Amino acid sequence: MALAAASFGTTALAGGNCAPRDVVVDRLADRYGESRQSIGLGANNAVVEVFASSETGTWTITVTTPQGLTCLVASGQAFEALAEALPKPGSDA
């Protein structure tokens, strides 16, 4: 489901877990202590963000449309920030 929604089709974002971005960000901060950890630009100029709490380990992935509607795509627990190096060319990584 999360991968299907991550394709950012209009129908994928039509679920009931959407609200204006400021409302979503405030709720993630107030209820879960989550702050933005990463951001990227998806298809159709949708903004994809990962929010997480280092204290509780909860995380949430959101997609924001160009019109400012933010939808929850996935959430979970045990968040860990990683910065893995790419494997060397030719290795069997």
Secondary structure, DSSP 8 states (H G I E B T S, - for coil): -HHHHHT--TTTT-SS-EEEHHHHHHHHHHHH--EEEEEEE-GGG-EEEEEE-TTT--EEEEEE-TTSEEEEEEEES-----------TT---
